[in-house]
Amino acid sequence: MRKAEVAENLNRVRERVVTSCAACGRDPGGVTLLAVSKTRPAGDLRAAYAAGQRYFGENYLQEALAKQAELEDLDICWHFIGPLQSNKTRAVAEQFHWLHSVERLKIAQRLSAQRPADMPPLNICLQVNIDDEESKSGLAPAGIPELAAAVAGLPNLKLRGLMAIPAPRDTVEEQRRPFAQLANLLQRLRAQLPDQPLDTLSMGMSGDMEVAIECGATIVRIGTDIFGRRETKID
């Protein structure tokens, strides 16, 4: 994708964030735009960086590590947002700033043990399967309080909040329901774990970003509306 096109797309998405925040009385500074760059070549990420983007989300580990090596001259904040297998935790613990997709205590324990001592704690979101879809990762809402309490006790992790990928909906009213449910779940976790910095709702993508912001999203994960239609996975 041309550098100018990436910049234009980013500006349009940023304008949507500002407009959405204004509509619901929120400060746009409270919403982080995460550019979902899976399957995109490093040149597209470099173009987005040149246009001011600093936060990038990757789903496929080997692809992400290759891009990190190619873009090591850039001050990027790397988020891993895909499912994570036990045999890949070390690379995430060593190379990423955030992980959005924790759904098992075993994974969290490995990440904490493998996080280098000279790095700050790894920021963690627990992934909620908000619609109980068999095809999606994540824990049922009922299991989140127990997992959150266990993760909060791990020394090299910082529990920040929740992530979800709701099923597509046809109307705004239908889109609002799972986002509101996730926001309510975070509020309950704050009461349960008052000493934790539970400040993050990672929810909302290109097609439902506005509703997610209305419901309290602090990170919106946008891929298509920044980089265009997804290319073939290269991992």
Stockholm file with secondary structure:
# STOCKHOLM 1.0

chainA/1-235         MRKAEVAENLNRVRERVVTSCAACGRDPGGVTLLAVSKTRPAGDLRAAYAAGQRYFGENYLQEALAKQAELEDLDICWHFIGPLQSNKTRAVAEQFHWLHSVERLKIAQRLSAQRPADMPPLNICLQVNIDDEESKSGLAPAGIPELAAAVAGLPNLKLRGLMAIPAPRDTVEEQRRPFAQLANLLQRLRAQLPDQPLDTLSMGMSGDMEVAIECGATIVRIGTDIFGRRETKID
#=GR chainA/1-235 SS CCHHHHHHHHHHHHHHHHHHHHHHTCCGGGCEEEEECTTCCHHHHHHHHHTTCCEEEESCHHHHHHHHHHTTTSCCEEEECSCCCGGGHHHHHHHCSEEEEECCHHHHHHHHHHSCTTSCCEEEEEEECTTCCTTSCSBCGGGHHHHHHHHHTCTTEEEEEEEECCCCCSSHHHHHHHHHHHHHHHHHHHHHCTTSCCCEEECCCTTTHHHHHHTTCSEEEECHHHHCSCCCCCC
#=GC SS_cons         CCHHHHHHHHHHHHHHHHHHHHHHTCCGGGCEEEEECTTCCHHHHHHHHHTTCCEEEESCHHHHHHHHHHTTTSCCEEEECSCCCGGGHHHHHHHCSEEEEECCHHHHHHHHHHSCTTSCCEEEEEEECTTCCTTSCSBCGGGHHHHHHHHHTCTTEEEEEEEECCCCCSSHHHHHHHHHHHHHHHHHHHHHCTTSCCCEEECCCTTTHHHHHHTTCSEEEECHHHHCSCCCCCC
//
